[in-house]
């Protein structure tokens, strides 16, 4: 199976795709969102779930982890900005919190 070529998204695509992840910020060619938790255990469970998504998608975010928070940043370094894959991975991370 041939992999789809990853390319930068256009400004029009960004406007369309950002509707699927309204809680994420776009700055400096990356998607960013802070997630807050009650304790370290919940934070680490979330981090492990994000790692699983990243591994499945072969697209790995930058994470900043503290006791009760995790900041997730997606960007496609190989194209120097945002790709559709960043938005898809962000959407899947959001789904971790749906109850």
ROLUMVEX-856582 format. One record per residue (C-alpha): x, y, z. Coordinates in steps of 0.001 Angstrom, whole numbers. Example, Ala and Ser with C-alpha at 12.3 -4.5 7.8 and 13.67 -1.06 7.14 Angstrom:
% residues 2
<node><px>12300</px><py>-4500</py><pz>7800</pz></node>
<node><px>13670</px><py>-1060</py><pz>7140</pz></node>
% end
This chain:
% residues 99
<node><px>0</px><py>0</py><pz>0</pz></node>
<node><px>1432</px><py>3367</py><pz>-1015</pz></node>
<node><px>1656</px><py>6051</py><pz>1667</pz></node>
<node><px>-122</px><py>9332</py><pz>984</pz></node>
<node><px>2379</px><py>12155</py><pz>505</pz></node>
<node><px>2283</px><py>14588</py><pz>3400</pz></node>
<node><px>2025</px><py>18249</py><pz>2391</pz></node>
<node><px>1409</px><py>21578</py><pz>4078</pz></node>
<node><px>-2221</px><py>22544</py><pz>4470</pz></node>
<node><px>-3413</px><py>25758</py><pz>2879</pz></node>
<node><px>-4954</px><py>28609</py><pz>4886</pz></node>
<node><px>-8393</px><py>27590</py><pz>3568</pz></node>
<node><px>-7820</px><py>23991</py><pz>4692</pz></node>
<node><px>-6698</px><py>25226</py><pz>8111</pz></node>
<node><px>-9976</px><py>27145</py><pz>8527</pz></node>
<node><px>-11980</px><py>24040</py><pz>7604</pz></node>
<node><px>-9925</px><py>21612</py><pz>9711</pz></node>
<node><px>-9756</px><py>23779</py><pz>12813</pz></node>
<node><px>-13530</px><py>23366</py><pz>13209</pz></node>
<node><px>-12875</px><py>19701</py><pz>14041</pz></node>
<node><px>-10589</px><py>20676</py><pz>16963</pz></node>
<node><px>-11984</px><py>23953</py><pz>18392</pz></node>
<node><px>-10045</px><py>23794</py><pz>21683</pz></node>
<node><px>-6623</px><py>23726</py><pz>20012</pz></node>
<node><px>-4538</px><py>26841</py><pz>19360</pz></node>
<node><px>-2630</px><py>27423</py><pz>16156</pz></node>
<node><px>602</px><py>29375</py><pz>16543</pz></node>
<node><px>4059</px><py>29224</py><pz>15005</pz></node>
<node><px>3003</px><py>26514</py><pz>12543</pz></node>
<node><px>1891</px><py>24082</py><pz>15253</pz></node>
<node><px>-1252</px><py>22923</py><pz>17001</pz></node>
<node><px>-1162</px><py>23209</py><pz>20780</pz></node>
<node><px>-3493</px><py>22312</py><pz>23622</pz></node>
<node><px>-3106</px><py>22060</py><pz>27379</pz></node>
<node><px>-4906</px><py>19239</py><pz>29178</pz></node>
<node><px>-5444</px><py>19443</py><pz>32947</pz></node>
<node><px>-5966</px><py>16497</py><pz>35287</pz></node>
<node><px>-6677</px><py>15799</py><pz>38951</pz></node>
<node><px>-3416</px><py>14007</py><pz>39690</pz></node>
<node><px>-217</px><py>12493</py><pz>38335</pz></node>
<node><px>-1787</px><py>9092</py><pz>37662</pz></node>
<node><px>-4457</px><py>10589</py><pz>35375</pz></node>
<node><px>-1846</px><py>12706</py><pz>33617</pz></node>
<node><px>370</px><py>9696</py><pz>32923</pz></node>
<node><px>-2574</px><py>7578</py><pz>31756</pz></node>
<node><px>-3365</px><py>10335</py><pz>29247</pz></node>
<node><px>294</px><py>10560</py><pz>28147</pz></node>
<node><px>377</px><py>6802</py><pz>27540</pz></node>
<node><px>-2833</px><py>6984</py><pz>25506</pz></node>
<node><px>-1376</px><py>9835</py><pz>23419</pz></node>
<node><px>1760</px><py>7728</py><pz>22890</pz></node>
<node><px>-391</px><py>4864</py><pz>21616</pz></node>
<node><px>-2168</px><py>7165</py><pz>19129</pz></node>
<node><px>1160</px><py>8626</py><pz>18002</pz></node>
<node><px>2603</px><py>5172</py><pz>17433</pz></node>
<node><px>-456</px><py>4028</py><pz>15482</pz></node>
<node><px>-368</px><py>7148</py><pz>13301</pz></node>
<node><px>3447</px><py>7225</py><pz>13042</pz></node>
<node><px>3191</px><py>10920</py><pz>13902</pz></node>
<node><px>4681</px><py>11999</py><pz>17192</pz></node>
<node><px>3849</px><py>15178</py><pz>19122</pz></node>
<node><px>6027</px><py>17156</py><pz>21473</pz></node>
<node><px>4754</px><py>16728</py><pz>25030</pz></node>
<node><px>5375</px><py>18810</py><pz>28141</pz></node>
<node><px>4297</px><py>16881</py><pz>31235</pz></node>
<node><px>3956</px><py>18007</py><pz>34845</pz></node>
<node><px>2138</px><py>16600</py><pz>37866</pz></node>
<node><px>-1372</px><py>17453</py><pz>36693</pz></node>
<node><px>-1046</px><py>18814</py><pz>33173</pz></node>
<node><px>145</px><py>17865</py><pz>29714</pz></node>
<node><px>728</px><py>20254</py><pz>26831</pz></node>
<node><px>526</px><py>18562</py><pz>23433</pz></node>
<node><px>2056</px><py>20166</py><pz>20327</pz></node>
<node><px>1631</px><py>18763</py><pz>16830</pz></node>
<node><px>3581</px><py>19926</py><pz>13783</pz></node>
<node><px>4914</px><py>18155</py><pz>10730</pz></node>
<node><px>8612</px><py>18893</py><pz>10823</pz></node>
<node><px>9283</px><py>17230</py><pz>7457</pz></node>
<node><px>7146</px><py>19857</py><pz>5677</pz></node>
<node><px>7919</px><py>22769</py><pz>7999</pz></node>
<node><px>4420</px><py>23388</py><pz>9300</pz></node>
<node><px>964</px><py>21880</py><pz>9588</pz></node>
<node><px>-372</px><py>18910</py><pz>7646</pz></node>
<node><px>-3721</px><py>17137</py><pz>7693</pz></node>
<node><px>-2067</px><py>14472</py><pz>9854</pz></node>
<node><px>-1577</px><py>17044</py><pz>12654</pz></node>
<node><px>-5295</px><py>17810</py><pz>12677</pz></node>
<node><px>-6265</px><py>14129</py><pz>12556</pz></node>
<node><px>-3980</px><py>13258</py><pz>15466</pz></node>
<node><px>-5250</px><py>16237</py><pz>17494</pz></node>
<node><px>-8829</px><py>15086</py><pz>16866</pz></node>
<node><px>-7970</px><py>11583</py><pz>18073</pz></node>
<node><px>-6347</px><py>12999</py><pz>21225</pz></node>
<node><px>-9517</px><py>15008</py><pz>21906</pz></node>
<node><px>-11558</px><py>11816</py><pz>21650</pz></node>
<node><px>-9666</px><py>10423</py><pz>24646</pz></node>
<node><px>-11582</px><py>12838</py><pz>26855</pz></node>
<node><px>-15093</px><py>12206</py><pz>25529</pz></node>
<node><px>-17243</px><py>10522</py><pz>28125</pz></node>
% end
